[in-house]
Amino acid sequence: MNKDYAKWKQKHYSKNYNERLGQHFVCDFIHQPWPELFYEDDDKIADEMIREWLTAHHYYVTMPRKIN
């Protein structure tokens, strides 16, 4: 598992953001629309989608650069 992603996700939950997990990820890292993840209400499904995206884009250890 990507340790940086685990840290980012823990920070998301510890800071009690008013965003869904997928919404937060899209706003931080995705440079194009991804409505399926952005609007996903189930954090388990969003987590799986994020992990698949990280793997597909070769982010095994690090995270992509934040866009904001």
SEDRENGU-709311 format. One record per atom (N, C-alpha, C): residue number from 0; atom name; x, y, z. Coordinates in steps of 0.1 Angstrom, whole numbers, plus 5000, padded with zeros to 4 digits. Example, Ala and Ser with C-alpha at 12.3 -4.5 7.8 and 13.67 -1.06 7.14 Angstrom:
// SEDRENGU-709311
+-----+----+------+------+------+
!   k !  a !   xx !   yy !   zz !
+-----+----+------+------+------+
!   0 !  N ! 5132 ! 4943 ! 5078 !
!   0 ! CA ! 5123 ! 4955 ! 5078 !
!   0 !  C ! 5132 ! 4967 ! 5078 !
!   1 !  N ! 5128 ! 4978 ! 5071 !
!   1 ! CA ! 5137 ! 4989 ! 5071 !
!   1 !  C ! 5129 ! 5000 ! 5079 !
+-----+----+------+------+------+
// end
This chain:
// SEDRENGU-709311
+-----+----+------+------+------+
!   k !  a !   xx !   yy !   zz !
+-----+----+------+------+------+
!   0 !  N ! 5008 ! 4988 ! 5000 !
!   0 ! CA ! 5000 ! 5000 ! 5000 !
!   0 !  C ! 5009 ! 5012 ! 5000 !
!   1 !  N ! 5004 ! 5023 ! 4993 !
!   1 ! CA ! 5011 ! 5036 ! 4993 !
!   1 !  C ! 5010 ! 5042 ! 5007 !
!   2 !  N ! 5021 ! 5043 ! 5013 !
!   2 ! CA ! 5022 ! 5049 ! 5027 !
!   2 !  C ! 5018 ! 5064 ! 5027 !
!   3 !  N ! 5022 ! 5071 ! 5017 !
!   3 ! CA ! 5018 ! 5085 ! 5016 !
!   3 !  C ! 5003 ! 5087 ! 5014 !
!   4 !  N ! 4997 ! 5077 ! 5007 !
!   4 ! CA ! 4982 ! 5078 ! 5006 !
!   4 !  C ! 4975 ! 5075 ! 5019 !
!   5 !  N ! 4981 ! 5065 ! 5026 !
!   5 ! CA ! 4976 ! 5062 ! 5040 !
!   5 !  C ! 4976 ! 5074 ! 5049 !
!   6 !  N ! 4987 ! 5081 ! 5048 !
!   6 ! CA ! 4989 ! 5094 ! 5056 !
!   6 !  C ! 4979 ! 5104 ! 5052 !
!   7 !  N ! 4977 ! 5106 ! 5039 !
!   7 ! CA ! 4968 ! 5116 ! 5034 !
!   7 !  C ! 4954 ! 5113 ! 5038 !
!   8 !  N ! 4950 ! 5100 ! 5037 !
!   8 ! CA ! 4937 ! 5095 ! 5041 !
!   8 !  C ! 4934 ! 5097 ! 5056 !
!   9 !  N ! 4944 ! 5094 ! 5064 !
!   9 ! CA ! 4943 ! 5096 ! 5078 !
!   9 !  C ! 4941 ! 5110 ! 5082 !
!  10 !  N ! 4948 ! 5119 ! 5075 !
!  10 ! CA ! 4947 ! 5133 ! 5077 !
!  10 !  C ! 4933 ! 5138 ! 5073 !
!  11 !  N ! 4927 ! 5133 ! 5062 !
!  11 ! CA ! 4914 ! 5136 ! 5058 !
!  11 !  C ! 4904 ! 5133 ! 5069 !
!  12 !  N ! 4905 ! 5121 ! 5075 !
!  12 ! CA ! 4896 ! 5117 ! 5085 !
!  12 !  C ! 4898 ! 5124 ! 5098 !
!  13 !  N ! 4911 ! 5127 ! 5102 !
!  13 ! CA ! 4914 ! 5133 ! 5115 !
!  13 !  C ! 4910 ! 5148 ! 5115 !
!  14 !  N ! 4910 ! 5155 ! 5103 !
!  14 ! CA ! 4907 ! 5169 ! 5102 !
!  14 !  C ! 4892 ! 5170 ! 5100 !
!  15 !  N ! 4884 ! 5159 ! 5098 !
!  15 ! CA ! 4870 ! 5160 ! 5097 !
!  15 !  C ! 4865 ! 5169 ! 5086 !
!  16 !  N ! 4871 ! 5168 ! 5074 !
!  16 ! CA ! 4868 ! 5176 ! 5063 !
!  16 !  C ! 4853 ! 5175 ! 5060 !
!  17 !  N ! 4847 ! 5185 ! 5054 !
!  17 ! CA ! 4833 ! 5185 ! 5050 !
!  17 !  C ! 4831 ! 5180 ! 5036 !
!  18 !  N ! 4841 ! 5172 ! 5031 !
!  18 ! CA ! 4841 ! 5166 ! 5018 !
!  18 !  C ! 4841 ! 5151 ! 5019 !
!  19 !  N ! 4835 ! 5145 ! 5009 !
!  19 ! CA ! 4836 ! 5130 ! 5008 !
!  19 !  C ! 4850 ! 5127 ! 5004 !
!  20 !  N ! 4855 ! 5115 ! 5007 !
!  20 ! CA ! 4868 ! 5111 ! 5005 !
!  20 !  C ! 4872 ! 5113 ! 4990 !
!  21 !  N ! 4863 ! 5108 ! 4981 !
!  21 ! CA ! 4866 ! 5109 ! 4967 !
!  21 !  C ! 4866 ! 5124 ! 4962 !
!  22 !  N ! 4857 ! 5132 ! 4967 !
!  22 ! CA ! 4857 ! 5146 ! 4964 !
!  22 !  C ! 4870 ! 5153 ! 4968 !
!  23 !  N ! 4874 ! 5150 ! 4980 !
!  23 ! CA ! 4887 ! 5155 ! 4985 !
!  23 !  C ! 4899 ! 5151 ! 4976 !
!  24 !  N ! 4899 ! 5139 ! 4972 !
!  24 ! CA ! 4910 ! 5134 ! 4964 !
!  24 !  C ! 4910 ! 5141 ! 4950 !
!  25 !  N ! 4898 ! 5142 ! 4944 !
!  25 ! CA ! 4897 ! 5148 ! 4931 !
!  25 !  C ! 4902 ! 5163 ! 4932 !
!  26 !  N ! 4897 ! 5170 ! 4943 !
!  26 ! CA ! 4901 ! 5184 ! 4944 !
!  26 !  C ! 4916 ! 5186 ! 4947 !
!  27 !  N ! 4922 ! 5176 ! 4953 !
!  27 ! CA ! 4936 ! 5177 ! 4956 !
!  27 !  C ! 4945 ! 5173 ! 4945 !
!  28 !  N ! 4941 ! 5163 ! 4937 !
!  28 ! CA ! 4951 ! 5156 ! 4928 !
!  28 !  C ! 4947 ! 5155 ! 4914 !
!  29 !  N ! 4934 ! 5155 ! 4911 !
!  29 ! CA ! 4930 ! 5152 ! 4897 !
!  29 !  C ! 4928 ! 5164 ! 4889 !
!  30 !  N ! 4934 ! 5164 ! 4877 !
!  30 ! CA ! 4934 ! 5176 ! 4869 !
!  30 !  C ! 4923 ! 5177 ! 4858 !
!  31 !  N ! 4914 ! 5167 ! 4859 !
!  31 ! CA ! 4903 ! 5167 ! 4850 !
!  31 !  C ! 4891 ! 5162 ! 4857 !
!  32 !  N ! 4879 ! 5163 ! 4852 !
!  32 ! CA ! 4867 ! 5159 ! 4858 !
!  32 !  C ! 4867 ! 5143 ! 4860 !
!  33 !  N ! 4863 ! 5139 ! 4872 !
!  33 ! CA ! 4861 ! 5125 ! 4875 !
!  33 !  C ! 4848 ! 5124 ! 4884 !
!  34 !  N ! 4836 ! 5126 ! 4878 !
!  34 ! CA ! 4824 ! 5127 ! 4886 !
!  34 !  C ! 4821 ! 5114 ! 4893 !
!  35 !  N ! 4825 ! 5102 ! 4888 !
!  35 ! CA ! 4822 ! 5090 ! 4895 !
!  35 !  C ! 4829 ! 5089 ! 4909 !
!  36 !  N ! 4841 ! 5094 ! 4910 !
!  36 ! CA ! 4848 ! 5094 ! 4922 !
!  36 !  C ! 4843 ! 5107 ! 4931 !
!  37 !  N ! 4842 ! 5118 ! 4924 !
!  37 ! CA ! 4838 ! 5130 ! 4931 !
!  37 !  C ! 4825 ! 5129 ! 4939 !
!  38 !  N ! 4815 ! 5122 ! 4933 !
!  38 ! CA ! 4802 ! 5121 ! 4939 !
!  38 !  C ! 4800 ! 5108 ! 4947 !
!  39 !  N ! 4810 ! 5099 ! 4947 !
!  39 ! CA ! 4809 ! 5086 ! 4954 !
!  39 !  C ! 4806 ! 5088 ! 4969 !
!  40 !  N ! 4795 ! 5084 ! 4974 !
!  40 ! CA ! 4792 ! 5085 ! 4988 !
!  40 !  C ! 4798 ! 5075 ! 4997 !
!  41 !  N ! 4801 ! 5063 ! 4992 !
!  41 ! CA ! 4806 ! 5052 ! 4999 !
!  41 !  C ! 4822 ! 5053 ! 5000 !
!  42 !  N ! 4827 ! 5056 ! 5011 !
!  42 ! CA ! 4842 ! 5058 ! 5012 !
!  42 !  C ! 4850 ! 5045 ! 5009 !
!  43 !  N ! 4844 ! 5033 ! 5011 !
!  43 ! CA ! 4851 ! 5021 ! 5008 !
!  43 !  C ! 4852 ! 5020 ! 4992 !
!  44 !  N ! 4842 ! 5023 ! 4985 !
!  44 ! CA ! 4843 ! 5023 ! 4971 !
!  44 !  C ! 4852 ! 5034 ! 4966 !
!  45 !  N ! 4851 ! 5046 ! 4971 !
!  45 ! CA ! 4860 ! 5057 ! 4968 !
!  45 !  C ! 4875 ! 5053 ! 4970 !
!  46 !  N ! 4877 ! 5046 ! 4982 !
!  46 ! CA ! 4891 ! 5042 ! 4985 !
!  46 !  C ! 4896 ! 5032 ! 4975 !
!  47 !  N ! 4888 ! 5023 ! 4970 !
!  47 ! CA ! 4892 ! 5013 ! 4960 !
!  47 !  C ! 4895 ! 5020 ! 4947 !
!  48 !  N ! 4887 ! 5030 ! 4943 !
!  48 ! CA ! 4889 ! 5037 ! 4931 !
!  48 !  C ! 4902 ! 5045 ! 4931 !
!  49 !  N ! 4905 ! 5051 ! 4943 !
!  49 ! CA ! 4917 ! 5059 ! 4944 !
!  49 !  C ! 4929 ! 5050 ! 4944 !
!  50 !  N ! 4928 ! 5038 ! 4951 !
!  50 ! CA ! 4940 ! 5029 ! 4950 !
!  50 !  C ! 4942 ! 5024 ! 4936 !
!  51 !  N ! 4932 ! 5021 ! 4929 !
!  51 ! CA ! 4933 ! 5016 ! 4915 !
!  51 !  C ! 4940 ! 5027 ! 4907 !
!  52 !  N ! 4935 ! 5040 ! 4909 !
!  52 ! CA ! 4941 ! 5051 ! 4901 !
!  52 !  C ! 4956 ! 5053 ! 4904 !
!  53 !  N ! 4959 ! 5052 ! 4917 !
!  53 ! CA ! 4973 ! 5054 ! 4921 !
!  53 !  C ! 4982 ! 5043 ! 4915 !
!  54 !  N ! 4977 ! 5031 ! 4915 !
!  54 ! CA ! 4985 ! 5020 ! 4909 !
!  54 !  C ! 4986 ! 5021 ! 4894 !
!  55 !  N ! 4975 ! 5025 ! 4888 !
!  55 ! CA ! 4975 ! 5026 ! 4873 !
!  55 !  C ! 4985 ! 5038 ! 4868 !
!  56 !  N ! 4987 ! 5047 ! 4877 !
!  56 ! CA ! 4995 ! 5059 ! 4874 !
!  56 !  C ! 5009 ! 5058 ! 4881 !
!  57 !  N ! 5012 ! 5046 ! 4886 !
!  57 ! CA ! 5025 ! 5043 ! 4891 !
!  57 !  C ! 5029 ! 5051 ! 4904 !
!  58 !  N ! 5019 ! 5054 ! 4912 !
!  58 ! CA ! 5022 ! 5061 ! 4924 !
!  58 !  C ! 5021 ! 5050 ! 4935 !
!  59 !  N ! 5032 ! 5042 ! 4936 !
!  59 ! CA ! 5033 ! 5031 ! 4945 !
!  59 !  C ! 5037 ! 5035 ! 4959 !
!  60 !  N ! 5046 ! 5045 ! 4959 !
!  60 ! CA ! 5052 ! 5050 ! 4972 !
!  60 !  C ! 5048 ! 5064 ! 4975 !
!  61 !  N ! 5048 ! 5073 ! 4965 !
!  61 ! CA ! 5045 ! 5087 ! 4967 !
!  61 !  C ! 5031 ! 5090 ! 4962 !
!  62 !  N ! 5027 ! 5103 ! 4964 !
!  62 ! CA ! 5015 ! 5108 ! 4959 !
!  62 !  C ! 5018 ! 5118 ! 4948 !
!  63 !  N ! 5008 ! 5120 ! 4939 !
!  63 ! CA ! 5010 ! 5130 ! 4929 !
!  63 !  C ! 5010 ! 5144 ! 4936 !
!  64 !  N ! 5015 ! 5154 ! 4928 !
!  64 ! CA ! 5015 ! 5167 ! 4933 !
!  64 !  C ! 5001 ! 5173 ! 4935 !
!  65 !  N ! 4999 ! 5180 ! 4946 !
!  65 ! CA ! 4986 ! 5187 ! 4947 !
!  65 !  C ! 4984 ! 5197 ! 4937 !
!  66 !  N ! 4972 ! 5199 ! 4933 !
!  66 ! CA ! 4969 ! 5209 ! 4922 !
!  66 !  C ! 4965 ! 5223 ! 4928 !
!  67 !  N ! 4963 ! 5223 ! 4941 !
!  67 ! CA ! 4959 ! 5236 ! 4947 !
!  67 !  C ! 4970 ! 5241 ! 4956 !
+-----+----+------+------+------+
// end
